[in-house]
Amino acid sequence: MKADGRVVGPGLIAMVALAAVSLALARVEEAAFGQALIEALVLALLLGVLARNVAPAGAVQRLNPGAGYAAKQVLELGVALLGAGVSFPEILRAGPALLTLVIGGVSACLLVGYLAGRGLGLQVKLSVLVAVGNAICGNSAIAAVAPVIRAEKKDVASAIGLTAVIGVCLVLGLPLLIVPLGLSNYQYGVLAGMSVYAVPQVVAAAFPVSQLSGDVATLVKLTRVLLLGPVVVLMGLLFRGEGGVARKGVSAYLPWFVAAFLLLAAARSLGLLPDALATPARDVSRLLTILAMAGLGFGVELAAVRMVGLRVGVAVIATLAFLATFTVVLIRVLGIQG
């Protein structure tokens, strides 16, 4: 089996094995404690990180294509199928306030991220990449904007250097804020969807808390992803004299899995998708997502953290802290209860 000319079979099989181990460990937890203290989603992520950082370099190189396939293509299918279990009326009961929070949060994060980067002495384009990555969807947003502003490769590498590691920290640490902040499952889903980088990380941070948290977080995150199109266009206009490369086609701004998620969610919300189909789709989605978590974890190279400049790290963390704080404040101010 190949993807983009690379053999993905060995790595994909290894990720399946890690996913199976995580499911087995979760079952052991349930038998011992009555519930899984660490959900299979998180276990798969941690096992992937462990495997990547203890495996020999040759094995990592051989397994990387399959792990990457699991973290991207398999995850995209899993996210698409998540739509089968989503009810728009339940998730959108916060009304226009939720959309206001998402758009306001992304806009404020773009500005604060850029100013933080510049204040720390980062170059203009690197500051833009840090801001876009934090505001929208991490590596994917950075990869989309980089050619538009004609960013240098070293700037792109610096901007994405901490994403995977910080993402794992958020997955493990964000749920610990629920009790101190007095958040409901709905409100936590909003916070996770706004604060965590990538879609798979959002899934891992939210679904172990509750189904509602996961559904809300996924929808909020995908709404942020949809804002990538306008941001790319804006950056293209601001840097039009830089000779950047414009993205073309609807798929550049509306990924297929986002469209599929929205279509399935709409069908479910309108009663066009019966439980006989929705329930199996959600179960398959969960299994695919656990597999994707193993692939995502395998992409985390802990040693790479040392290669990232201190100023870039401070800019990234400061921007994330602002976005999380901004989200919690707006949840209170706008009265978002769910």
C-alpha positions as CSV (number, residue, x, y, z in Angstrom):
1,M,0.0,0.0,0.0
2,K,1.4,3.4,-1.0
3,A,0.5,7.0,-0.5
4,D,2.4,9.7,-2.5
5,G,4.9,7.0,-3.6
6,R,5.7,6.0,0.0
7,V,5.0,2.5,1.5
8,V,2.6,3.0,4.3
9,G,1.9,-0.6,5.2
10,P,4.5,-1.2,7.9
11,G,3.7,2.0,9.7
12,L,0.0,1.6,9.4
13,I,0.2,-1.9,10.8
14,A,2.3,-0.7,13.7
15,M,-0.2,2.1,14.5
16,V,-3.1,-0.5,14.4
17,A,-1.1,-2.5,16.9
18,L,-0.6,0.5,19.2
19,A,-4.3,1.4,18.9
20,A,-5.2,-2.2,19.8
21,V,-3.0,-2.1,22.9
22,S,-4.6,1.2,24.0
23,L,-8.1,-0.3,23.7
24,A,-6.9,-3.4,25.7
25,L,-5.4,-1.2,28.4
26,A,-8.6,0.9,28.6
27,R,-10.6,-2.4,29.1
28,V,-8.2,-3.4,31.9
29,E,-8.8,0.0,33.5
30,E,-12.5,-0.4,33.3
31,A,-12.3,-3.9,34.8
32,A,-10.1,-2.6,37.7
33,F,-11.6,0.8,38.4
34,G,-15.1,0.7,36.9
35,Q,-14.1,3.2,34.3
36,A,-11.0,4.1,32.1
37,L,-9.0,6.7,34.1
38,I,-7.0,7.4,30.9
39,E,-9.2,6.9,27.8
40,A,-8.0,4.8,24.8
41,L,-7.7,8.0,22.7
42,V,-5.2,9.5,25.1
43,L,-3.4,6.1,25.6
44,A,-2.9,5.7,21.9
45,L,-1.5,9.2,21.7
46,L,1.0,8.5,24.5
47,L,2.0,5.1,23.2
48,G,2.7,6.7,19.8
49,V,4.9,9.4,21.5
50,L,6.7,6.7,23.5
51,A,7.2,4.5,20.4
52,R,8.6,7.3,18.3
53,N,11.1,8.4,21.0
54,V,12.5,5.0,21.9
55,A,12.5,3.3,18.5
56,P,15.8,3.2,16.5
57,A,16.2,5.8,13.8
58,G,15.9,3.2,11.0
59,A,12.6,1.9,12.4
60,V,11.2,5.5,12.7
61,Q,12.1,6.2,9.1
62,R,10.4,3.0,7.9
63,L,7.3,3.6,10.0
64,N,6.9,7.3,9.5
65,P,4.9,7.1,6.2
66,G,2.3,4.8,7.7
67,A,2.1,6.8,10.9
68,G,1.6,10.0,8.9
69,Y,-1.1,8.3,6.8
70,A,-3.0,7.3,10.0
71,A,-2.6,10.8,11.5
72,K,-4.0,12.5,8.3
73,Q,-6.1,10.4,5.9
74,V,-7.4,8.0,8.6
75,L,-8.1,10.9,10.9
76,E,-9.9,12.9,8.2
77,L,-12.3,10.0,7.6
78,G,-12.9,9.6,11.3
79,V,-13.7,13.3,11.7
80,A,-16.1,13.1,8.7
81,L,-18.0,10.2,10.2
82,L,-18.3,12.2,13.5
83,G,-20.9,14.3,11.8
84,A,-23.3,11.3,11.8
85,G,-23.7,11.7,15.6
86,V,-23.9,15.5,15.8
87,S,-27.2,17.3,16.4
88,F,-26.9,21.0,15.3
89,P,-29.9,22.1,17.4
90,E,-28.3,20.8,20.6
91,I,-24.8,22.2,19.8
92,L,-25.9,25.6,18.4
93,R,-28.3,26.3,21.3
94,A,-25.9,29.0,22.4
95,G,-27.0,30.9,19.4
96,P,-25.1,33.7,17.7
97,A,-22.9,34.1,20.8
98,L,-20.9,31.0,19.9
99,L,-20.1,32.3,16.4
100,T,-19.2,35.7,17.9
101,L,-16.8,34.0,20.2
102,V,-15.1,31.9,17.5
103,I,-14.7,34.9,15.1
104,G,-13.7,37.3,17.8
105,G,-11.2,34.8,19.3
106,V,-9.5,34.0,16.0
107,S,-9.3,37.7,15.1
108,A,-7.9,38.7,18.5
109,C,-5.4,35.8,18.4
110,L,-4.1,36.9,15.0
111,L,-3.4,40.4,16.3
112,V,-2.0,39.4,19.7
113,G,0.1,36.6,18.2
114,Y,1.6,38.9,15.6
115,L,2.3,41.6,18.2
116,A,3.8,39.1,20.6
117,G,6.2,37.9,18.0
118,R,7.2,41.3,17.0
119,G,7.6,42.4,20.6
120,L,10.0,39.4,21.1
121,G,12.0,40.5,18.1
122,L,10.8,37.9,15.6
123,Q,10.8,38.9,11.9
124,V,7.5,40.0,10.4
125,K,6.8,36.7,8.4
126,L,7.7,34.5,11.3
127,S,5.4,36.5,13.6
128,V,2.6,36.1,11.0
129,L,3.2,32.3,10.9
130,V,3.1,32.1,14.8
131,A,-0.1,34.1,14.9
132,V,-1.9,32.1,12.1
133,G,-0.8,28.7,13.6
134,N,-2.2,29.6,17.0
135,A,-5.4,31.3,15.8
136,I,-6.6,28.6,13.4
137,C,-5.1,25.1,13.1
138,G,-1.4,24.8,13.8
139,N,0.7,23.2,11.1
140,S,-2.0,23.2,8.5
141,A,-2.6,26.9,8.7
142,I,1.1,27.6,8.7
143,A,1.6,25.4,5.6
144,A,-1.3,27.2,3.9
145,V,-0.1,30.7,4.6
146,A,3.7,30.2,4.2
147,P,3.6,30.1,0.3
148,V,1.3,33.1,0.2
149,I,3.6,35.3,2.2
150,R,6.7,33.6,0.7
151,A,8.1,32.6,4.1
152,E,11.5,31.1,4.4
153,K,11.8,27.4,5.2
154,K,13.6,28.1,8.5
155,D,10.7,30.3,9.5
156,V,8.2,27.6,8.7
157,A,10.3,25.0,10.6
158,S,10.5,27.3,13.6
159,A,6.8,28.1,13.6
160,I,5.8,24.4,13.7
161,G,8.6,23.1,15.9
162,L,6.6,23.2,19.2
163,T,3.1,22.4,17.8
164,A,3.1,18.6,18.3
165,V,4.6,18.7,21.8
166,I,2.4,21.6,23.0
167,G,-0.6,19.9,21.5
168,V,0.1,16.8,23.6
169,C,0.5,18.9,26.7
170,L,-2.9,20.6,26.0
171,V,-4.6,17.2,25.5
172,L,-3.4,16.0,28.9
173,G,-3.6,19.3,30.8
174,L,-6.7,21.1,29.5
175,P,-9.3,18.8,31.2
176,L,-7.7,19.7,34.6
177,L,-9.1,23.2,34.2
178,I,-12.7,22.1,34.2
179,V,-13.2,22.1,38.0
180,P,-11.1,25.2,38.8
181,L,-12.9,27.2,36.2
182,G,-16.3,25.7,36.9
183,L,-17.0,24.8,33.3
184,S,-19.9,22.7,32.1
185,N,-19.2,19.9,29.5
186,Y,-20.6,22.3,26.8
187,Q,-18.3,25.2,28.0
188,Y,-15.3,22.9,28.1
189,G,-16.0,21.8,24.6
190,V,-15.9,25.4,23.5
191,L,-12.6,26.0,25.3
192,A,-11.0,22.9,23.8
193,G,-12.2,23.7,20.3
194,M,-10.8,27.2,20.6
195,S,-7.5,26.5,22.4
196,V,-6.1,23.3,20.9
197,Y,-4.2,23.3,17.7
198,A,-5.2,20.5,15.4
199,V,-8.4,18.6,14.9
200,P,-7.1,15.3,16.2
201,Q,-5.7,17.0,19.3
202,V,-9.1,18.6,19.8
203,V,-10.8,15.2,19.6
204,A,-8.3,13.7,22.1
205,A,-8.8,16.6,24.5
206,A,-12.6,16.7,24.4
207,F,-14.2,13.3,23.8
208,P,-12.7,11.6,26.9
209,V,-14.5,14.3,29.0
210,S,-18.0,13.6,27.4
211,Q,-19.7,13.1,24.1
212,L,-21.2,16.6,24.3
213,S,-17.8,18.1,24.9
214,G,-16.3,16.3,21.9
215,D,-19.2,17.3,19.6
216,V,-19.0,20.9,20.6
217,A,-15.2,21.1,20.4
218,T,-15.2,19.5,17.0
219,L,-17.7,21.9,15.6
220,V,-15.9,24.9,17.1
221,K,-12.6,23.7,15.8
222,L,-14.0,23.1,12.3
223,T,-15.5,26.6,12.3
224,R,-12.0,27.9,13.0
225,V,-10.7,25.8,10.1
226,L,-13.2,27.3,7.8
227,L,-11.8,30.8,8.6
228,L,-8.5,29.7,7.0
229,G,-9.8,30.7,3.6
230,P,-10.5,34.3,4.5
231,V,-7.2,34.5,6.4
232,V,-5.2,33.2,3.4
233,V,-6.9,35.7,1.1
234,L,-6.2,38.5,3.6
235,M,-2.5,37.5,3.8
236,G,-2.3,37.3,0.0
237,L,-3.5,40.9,-0.2
238,L,-1.2,42.1,2.5
239,F,1.8,40.4,1.0
240,R,0.8,40.7,-2.6
241,G,4.1,42.3,-3.5
242,E,6.1,39.4,-2.1
243,G,5.5,37.1,-5.0
244,G,3.7,34.4,-2.9
245,V,1.8,31.5,-4.3
246,A,-2.0,31.7,-4.2
247,R,-4.0,28.6,-3.3
248,K,-6.5,27.5,-5.9
249,G,-9.7,25.6,-5.8
250,V,-12.5,25.2,-3.2
251,S,-10.6,22.3,-1.5
252,A,-7.9,24.7,-0.6
253,Y,-10.3,26.4,1.8
254,L,-12.9,23.8,2.5
255,P,-11.3,20.4,3.1
256,W,-13.4,17.4,2.0
257,F,-13.7,16.0,5.5
258,V,-15.1,19.3,6.9
259,A,-17.7,19.3,4.1
260,A,-18.5,15.7,4.8
261,F,-18.8,16.3,8.5
262,L,-21.2,19.2,7.9
263,L,-23.3,17.2,5.4
264,L,-23.7,14.2,7.8
265,A,-24.4,16.5,10.7
266,A,-27.1,18.3,8.7
267,A,-28.6,15.0,7.6
268,R,-28.7,13.8,11.2
269,S,-30.2,17.0,12.5
270,L,-32.9,16.9,9.9
271,G,-33.8,13.3,10.7
272,L,-32.6,12.0,7.4
273,L,-30.0,9.7,9.0
274,P,-31.5,7.0,11.2
275,D,-29.9,5.6,14.3
276,A,-29.3,2.3,12.5
277,L,-26.7,4.1,10.4
278,A,-25.6,6.9,12.8
279,T,-24.6,4.7,15.6
280,P,-22.3,2.4,13.6
281,A,-20.8,5.4,11.9
282,R,-20.0,7.0,15.3
283,D,-18.4,3.7,16.5
284,V,-16.3,3.4,13.4
285,S,-15.3,7.0,13.8
286,R,-14.1,6.4,17.3
287,L,-11.9,3.4,16.2
288,L,-10.4,5.3,13.3
289,T,-9.7,8.3,15.6
290,I,-7.9,6.0,18.1
291,L,-5.8,4.7,15.3
292,A,-5.1,8.3,14.2
293,M,-4.0,9.3,17.7
294,A,-1.3,6.6,17.6
295,G,-0.1,8.1,14.3
296,L,-0.3,11.6,15.7
297,G,1.8,10.6,18.7
298,F,4.4,9.0,16.5
299,G,4.9,12.3,14.9
300,V,6.1,13.9,18.1
301,E,9.8,14.1,18.3
302,L,10.7,15.4,21.8
303,A,14.3,16.1,20.9
304,A,13.0,18.7,18.3
305,V,11.9,21.0,21.1
306,R,15.5,21.8,21.9
307,M,15.9,23.1,18.3
308,V,13.2,25.7,18.6
309,G,14.3,29.2,19.5
310,L,13.3,30.4,23.0
311,R,11.7,33.5,21.6
312,V,9.5,31.5,19.2
313,G,8.5,29.2,22.1
314,V,7.6,32.1,24.3
315,A,5.5,33.7,21.5
316,V,3.6,30.5,20.9
317,I,2.9,29.8,24.5
318,A,1.9,33.4,25.2
319,T,-0.5,33.5,22.3
320,L,-2.1,30.2,23.4
321,A,-2.5,31.5,26.9
322,F,-4.2,34.6,25.6
323,L,-6.6,32.6,23.4
324,A,-7.6,30.3,26.3
325,T,-8.1,33.3,28.6
326,F,-10.0,35.2,26.0
327,T,-12.3,32.2,25.4
328,V,-13.1,31.7,29.1
329,V,-13.8,35.4,29.5
330,L,-16.2,35.5,26.5
331,I,-17.9,32.4,27.7
332,R,-18.8,34.3,30.9
333,V,-19.5,37.6,29.2
334,L,-21.7,36.2,26.4
335,G,-23.4,33.8,28.8
336,I,-22.6,30.7,26.8
337,Q,-24.1,27.8,28.7
338,G,-25.2,25.3,26.1
